[in-house]
Amino acid sequence: MALRSAGSGKVSRDAVHHPLFARFYARISVNAETRMGMGGLRDRLLAGLSGRVIEIGAGNGLNFAHYPSAVSEVVAIEPERLLRKLAVESALRAGVPVDVVPGAAEALPVKSEAFDAVVLSLVLCSVRDVPRALGEVRRVLRPGGVVRFFEHGLGGGPAMHFTQRALDRTVWPLVSGGCHLSREPVAALRAAGFEIGPYRQVMMPEQGPVLPSSYCVLGTAWRPQLSE
C-alpha cells in the first residue's frame, strides 16, 4: 500500500469525532440501500473502475461490496472512529482487497500519483476545506486518472437555495456531522483543475418528499493527462 508519513500535513488519527451522528448514519445508510435505491447508485458510481482506487470518506464501507473485480486494491480513508470500525467489518466481506486507513481528506496519508481512481461519495459536503481536499485528490491521482463522485449540494429554486444556506449557517452542520447542504461539487472539482465528464442530477430519495438534502449529482471527472 502506498502510504507516506503525514509530514507538515499531519492530522490526528481521529481527525473527525461525531459519535452520535456516526451511529445515526450507520443505521439510516443501511436502510437506504434498498428503500432509497442507494445500492443501485453505488453500482453506477463504481462501474468500470479498475486498478488501484482510493475512497475518501468511506463511512461504514457500504461501497465495498459494489467494487468490480477489475479493482486490484481499495485504500479506504475514514476519519471517524466508529464508522471506520464498521468499514473494517465491511472490508472483510468485500470481493476485492480493501485496506481501511485513518486520515482526513485534507492530508491524505498516501504517496503522490499512486492511484488510478478516486471515489468521492457524500464526503465533500462535510470536509472542512474543500479546495485543500481536492488538491489532495489531484496529488494522489495519476495523470489521466478518474474521479467518480456522488455528492449532494445546492439545488432547486431560489426558495430552496435560501433554505439550504440558512440551514448551513445555523443547525445543519451541528446535527449532521459537519455536513453542508449548499456546496457545489461540480464547480469545486472544476475549480480544482479537473476535467468534468458526464454527470447527472439525482434526487434522494428518488421517490418521496423533496428535502434540502435531496439534490445530488452523480458523475465522472479526470485529472488532466499532463501535470501543470
N, C-alpha and C positions, 0 to 999 in steps of 0.2 A: 504494500500500500504506500502511496506517495505522500507520506506525512512529512512535515517540517516543524522545526521549533517556531513558536509564535513570534519571537523577537520583539521588535518595538510595537507590533500589533497585538501583543499578548492580551488575552481576556481571561477571566476566571473560568474554572472548569464548569461551573453552573452560571453561565452568563445571564440566564433568564430564570426567574423564580416566580411562577404563578401557580402554586399547588392547587388552589380551589378551581381556577379556570381549567387547569390541566385535567382534573378529574371530570369536570363537566364536559370538556371537549372529547375526552376519551369515550364517554357514553354516547353523546349525540352523533359523533362521527361514525360509529359502528352502525347505528340505526340508519344514518343517511346513505349507507352503501346500497340498500335496496329501496327504501322508502323515498329517497330523493334522487335516485339514479346516479349516485356518485361512483358506483362500481363501473358503470359504462363509461363515464367521463374519464376515469383513470385509465381504462383501456385505450381510449382515444389519445389521451395525453402521452402515453408511453409507447404507442405502437411504432414499430420500425426502428427503435433505438438499438444500438449495438456498441460493443467495446466497453470502455471504462466510463462509468457515469458517477457524478456526484449529485446527490439530492440534498438540497439545503432547506432546513426546517422540516425534517421528515416526520415530525409529530409522533404518533403512535404506530407508524410504519404500515399504514393501510395500502400504500402504493406498492409495497414489496411484492405482493402476490401477482401484480399485473405486469411486471417487467418481462419482456420477451426473452427467449432463451439465447438470443444472439448477444445479450449483455453479458460480458465476462466478469464484471465486478461492479458493485454499487458501494460507494462510500457515502453513508447517510449521516449528515450533520444535524444534531438536535441539541439545543442548549438547555431545555427544561428537563430536570432530573426524572420526574415521574413519567413524562412522555418518552424519554429516552429509554427507561426501563421497559416500557411496553413495546417500544420499537425493537429492542433486543429480542424480546419474545417473538415478535413478528418475523424477525430476520431468521430465526431458527426454522420457521415454516416456509420460507421463501424458496422458489425454484431456481434462483440464481444466488451466487455468493454476495452477501451483504455484510458490511462492517459498519456498525453504528458507533459514531465518534462524537464526543462533546465538542462544542465550539459555537462561535457566533458568526453570522453571515458577514459581519464587517471585518473579520480577521480569521479567514479560513485556515485551518492547520494543515494545509496540503501544499505540495510543490506547484510551481507555475507551469501552465500548459500541459498538465498531467492527465486531462480528461477529454474524452470525445464528445461528451454531452453533459449539460447541467439541467436539472429538473427543479423548477420553482413551482410549488403547489401551495397556494394560500399562505404565503410567507411574506411577500413584500408589503402587505398591509401592516405587519407588526414589527418589522425591523426598525431600529432606532434611526439609522442613517441610510436611506435608500441609495443615494449616489455612491457612497463608500461600499455598500454591499454589492452593487452591480459592478463597481470597479474590481472587486474581488472575484466576481463571476467571470469577468473578462480575463483576469490574470490567470485563473486556474484552467481555463478552457483553451484548447489548442486552436490555432488559426483555422478557420473553416468549421470549427465545432458548432454544435447545435444547442440552443436553449429551448426547452419545452416549458411552457408556462400555463398555469391555470390560476388566475387571481381574481379577486373581486375588487371593486372600486367605484369611482364616480359613475352614475348612470341615471337614466330617467330625464325628466324635465327640470325646469328651474325650481319648482317647489321641492322635488326630491333632492336636488343638489343642496338647497338651503338646509334641509333636514339632515342630510349626511354630514355637512360641515359643522352644523350646530352640535350634533352628537359627538363629532370628533373633538370639539373644543371643550366638551363637558364630561359626560359619564361613560361614553362608549369605551375608550381605551382602558378606563379603570376596571370595568366589569368584564372585558373581553381580552384580557391578556396582552394589552398594548395594541390591539387591532385598531386600524383607521379605515373608515368607510369611503373616504373621498379621494384616495390616491388614484393615480392614473398610470397603471403598469406599462401600457404600450408606450406612452410618451416617455416614461422613465427609461425604458430599455433603449429607445431611440436616442435619447439624450446621452446615454452612456456609451454610444458608439456601435450599437448592434444594428445589423441589418434585419428589418422586420419582414417576416414571411407571412404566410396566410394565418389569419386569426378570425375568430367568430365570437359574437356575443352569446352568452349563455345565461339563462335565468335559473337561479337555485332558490327554492325548488322549481323544477320545470313546470309543474302544475301546482297551483296553490296561491296563497297570498303573496303579493309583491311587498317585500320588506326593504329597508335601507341597505341591507346586506345581500340582496338578491342579485345584483348586477355583476356578472362575471365575464371574463374573457379567457378563451382557450386558444392557444396559438403557438407559433414557432418563430424563433429568431436565430441569427447566426453571428458569430464573431467573424469579422472580415478576414479573408484569406491572408492578406498582408498586414502585419503588425505596423501600427503607426509609430 
